[in-house]
Amino acid sequence: MDLYVGQSRRHWCLHRDLLCYHTPFFQEKTAGNDKLKPSKIELLDEDPQAFELLVKWLYQGRLDDVSDMPMDKKWDYADTCQKLYILCDRINMPQLKDTAIDQFRKGCNETGLVPGPEEIKPIYDTTAPRSPIRRLLSRIAARQIMDPDSNSDASSYKLCFESSADFAIDVINAIRQGSGPRLFDDPTEGTGCCYHEHGTGQLCKVA
């Protein structure tokens, strides 16, 4: 079967039975008698590099381990594994999803890099609530926001907050779960000058 992937229409010729064995997505796409079965499938919204990893897994039963790669290759591979996860989510391949997200997490850990809002937003746009990758990304963002050594704060994720209420809820819940039982000081107690219009150190004229 001929498959065309991405805007570049990268071409693969793959075994129909192998595709159908691993996912009902291709079973549905190729349903019908032999005369009516399509000879090609187009996946023009998918990433060709991610699909290349899928093909490797189909025929070899494994993905390369990001730990075995040189440092300058790790992040690009991790990012492709994240795109592979999204592809597998769309075509219903849960086992490969799990492998992909493990490689993505490992790549983030070994490079010390994490996805930014530009990478997170399209994932929230295309995945379901309570998706494991949403849970992962919201916890990454929450940790970046809370980390005193990080250059990121909540405003760093403004793009995601504006486009997805789910992201905002997930991040707040992740911060709550990760910060433990400590409660903030009661903002209704004590001096109120931090809520006044006058500047810090200026005389407060409220009696």
Disulfide bonds with the S-S distance in Angstrom:
none
